[in-house]
Amino acid sequence: MSPLKVVVTGAGGYISNALLPAFSERYDLTLLDISKETKNGWNDDIIEVDLTNPNVDLYGEHFTGADVIVHNSRYDQRDNPKFATGPNHQWKKDRPKHSVDGYLAERQNLDMAYNIYKLALQKNIKRVVIASSNHAADWYETKIHFGEMDIVDHTTYPKSDNFYGWCKIAYEAMGFAFATGRFGQKIESINIRIGGPRILDIAKLADNQTSLRRDLGAWISDRDLQQIYIRSIEAKEVLNEDGVPFQIFYGISNNTRAFWSIANARAVIDYNPQDDSEVFYSTQIRKHLTESGRISMLKP
């Protein structure tokens, strides 16, 4: 059997860097990004395209014949405090007061996602696997950390107080619209709300025990990230309870301290994460995790 033809956007980015070693062994890849220059050096395999351009005919040829699109591309202005988005940037002291221009940066990302779904429709591409984020529902984290909620899952109404999270919510809503078939055919849409795909500095995080516990719950190893993407690409069916080929999966490992549910990913695509931050960082946790449980809301 011929390998699946997979287009990967944002191929030079952080998430794709973790995925491509596994992808290259399984798929016939087309790699797209704004530049061949990546954080890991020059990559001649990348085709340079500007996916924010609304004239999709300029780059549509790169999608012809594809089976699946993995959309990891993101327009990023994190070095510009005026346009930087996300919870890690919106409270910085150097951020211009009353600035809401991050919306303009994220609109470009939403328009790019639209271009991807439009091409999937035009090119008869069955499935789009798109990088969403845990920040699509990050409003609930305070409730989680203060013990007002125990778990957030794919059915929890998405809420975010930053434009980065807002844009991910909009990605998901757009994906659902294309998945319904209202535009002529159903484009299967799988949205992976990625948690924490990075090596944790446990000693540094120990200064804020809530953040430490949060990052242990959100962590995902490279091999689990690869697995959830591969199973999202290869799953035969991804129908939801209404018969629409649309899913939202939380991209985390099998973490003891998880506060996002991966039950639907286990059921729909047989996601079986192999790692647990509690085990991976066990030595450092014993040394630096000094507080147990969640913050108590009880009055003394």
N, C-alpha and C positions, 0 to 999 in steps of 0.2 A: 504494500500500500504506500502511495506517495505521501510524504510528510505534508502536514497542513501548511498552507501559506499564510504567514502572519505578518502584518505590518505593525511595527512598533514605533510610535511617535515619542518624542523626548528621549531618543535612544542614547543620548550622551548624558542623561541625568542620573541622579542618585539612585532612584528606584530601579531604573532600567539596568544600571550597572550591577545591581544585585541579581537581576533576573537573567541577563543575557548568557552567562555561562551555562545555565540549564537549558535555556531556549535554543541555543545554537546546536545542541545535541539532538533536538527533537523536531525542529521546524525549519521550513524554508523561509528565511527572514528577509524583510525589507526594512531597513533602519532609516528613520527620518528624524531630522533635527534642524534647528536654525543654523548650526555650525558643526563642522567636523571637529572643532576644538572642544574637548570635554575636560572635566576636572581631573581625569586620569590620563590626559594627553590626547594626541591626535588620533582620530579613528577614520581611516580611509573608507570604511564600509558604510559610513553614514552619508546619506543623500541630503544635501542642504535644501530645505524648503521653508517657506514662511507660511505656516498653517493658519495664521491670523488673516491672511489675505482672503477676502470674500469671493474672489474669482477662483473657485475650486478647479476650474478647467486647467489652470496653470500647473497643477501638481496632481491632478486626478489620475494620470497614467500610473503613478506609483501604487495605486490601490487596485488597479485592474487585476482580476483573478484571485484576489485575496479571499481567504476563508474567514479570517478573524482580524479585527483591529484591536490592538492593545494601545490605549491612549493614555500615555504618561506625560505628555507635553504640558508645560505650564509657562506662561509669560510671567517673569519674576522681576520685581523691582525692589527687593528687600533692602538694597543699599540706599534707597531714596526714602527718607522718613516720611515724606509727603504721600508717597504712593504705597509704602509697605503695608501689608495686610497681615491679619492673623493675630491671635492672642499674645504672641511673644513680642509683637511690635507695637500694638495699639496703646500700651501704657508706658512706653519709653519716654523719658524726660525730654528728649530732644525732638519729640514728635510735635509738629505744629498744632497749637491749640485749635480745637473745633475742626480739625481737618477730617474730611470725609472723602478725600480724593482717591482713597484706596479702591473705591467703587469703580473708578475709571480703569484701573489696572485689571481688576477682576472681570470687568465686562469683556475685556479682550479674551480672557480665558473662557468665558461662557460662549462668546462668538466662535472661538476656535473649536469648542466641543460641538457646537451646532454644525460647523463645517465638516467635522468628522462624521456625524450622524447623517448629514446630507449626502456625503460621498458613499456611506454604507448603503443608503437607499438607492442611489444612482447606479452603483456598481454591483448591486445584488450581493452584498456581503452579509452573511448570516448574523454575525455576532460582534458586539463591541464590548470589550472589557475595559473599564475606565477607572482611573485612580481617583476615588473619592477620598474622604478623610474623616477621621473621628471627630473633627471639628464641626461636622454637619450637625452634631448634637451636643456640642461642648457646653451648652447652657446648663445641662444637667449635672455637670461634674461637681459643682459646689454641693448640690443635694446629695450626691454620692459620698463625697468626702465628709459630710456632716451627718451621715447616717439617715437621711430622709428618704433615700432610695437605695436599693440593693443592686439593681442591674438595669442596664439600658440595652435594648435589642433593636432589630430592624423595624419593629412596628412602633417604637416610641416616636412620637411626633418630633420631627427635626427642628431644633432651635439653635441659633448661634447669635452672639453679640458682636461678631466681627465679619468683615466682608469676605475674608478667606472662607470661613465656614458657610456664609450665605451663598457663595458661588458654588460650593460643593452641593448644597441643597438644590440649587438650581440645575446643576448637572444631572442630579438624580431625577428631578421632575421632568426634565427634557427627555431623559432616557426612557422614562415611563411612557411619555407621549409617543415616541417612536416605536416602542414595544407593543403598543395596542394595535398597530396596523392601520390607524386612521389615515396614514399618508400613502396607502397603497399596498404595503407589505409590512410584516412584523420584523423589526430589527431587535434581536435579542440583546438585552442590556443588563450587564452585570457590573455593579458598582462596589468596589472594594474600599471600605472605610479603613484606610491604613492607620495602624496605631503608632508604635514607636520603633521604626526599623533602623536602630542605631545601637552602637556599643554604649552602654551606660557607665558613667563615671560615678560609681556608688559613693565614693568618699566625698565628692563634691556635692552630690545630691543630699547627703546626710545633713547638711545645714538646714534643709527644709524637709522634715520627715513626711509631710503630706505629699510633697512632690516626689519624694523617693518611692513611696508606696504606689503613687499614681503611675510612675514610669515603669515600675515592676509589673503592674497590671496591664499596661499598654504595649509592652515590648513584643517584638516579633523577630525571630531569627531569620537569617537569609534563606535557610532551607525551608522554613515554613512559609515565608513569603513566596518563594518559588513554587511551593506545592499549591498554595491557594490560587495562584495565577494559572498554573498549569491545569488544575482541575476545573477552573472557571472556563478556560479555553476549550477543554476536551469533553466536558460533561455533555451527554446526549440531550438532556432536557433540563431547562431551567425555569419551568413554569411556576408561577406563584399560585396562591390559593384561588385566584380568579381566572386561572388559565392564561395569564399574560406572561410572556417570557421576560420577566423582570425580577432581579434579585439585588438585595443589598447585603453584603457580607462584611463583618468586622474582621480586619486583617491583624490578628494577634496570635501569639503562640498559646499553648495550653497552660496558661499561667495560673498558679495558685491564687494570686491576688487579682484575677480578672474581674472587671466590673462591666464589661461589654460581653454580650452573649454571642457565642459562635454556634449555637445549637442548629440554626437553620443552615449554616454552611456544612455542618456535619451531615445533616439530613439530605440536602439537595445535591451537593457535589462530592460527598464523602470526604470532606476535609478532615484530616487526621494529623493535627500538628504534633511534631515530635519533641519539641522543646518546651521548657518551663523556666522562666526567669528565676524562680525560687531555687532551682537546681543549678542553673548556669552560673548564677552569681552567689551561690551558697556561702562560700568563704567570706566574701565581702559583706554579705548581708549579716552574718553573725557578728561582724565587727562594727558595722555602721548603723544597722537598723536598731534604734533604741526605744522607739515607741510602737506600741501595738494597737491594732484596731483603728477605728475612725474617730474623728473628733466628736466628743460628747456634746450633745445639745442640752443635757440635763443641767438645771440650775443647782448650784451647791446648796 
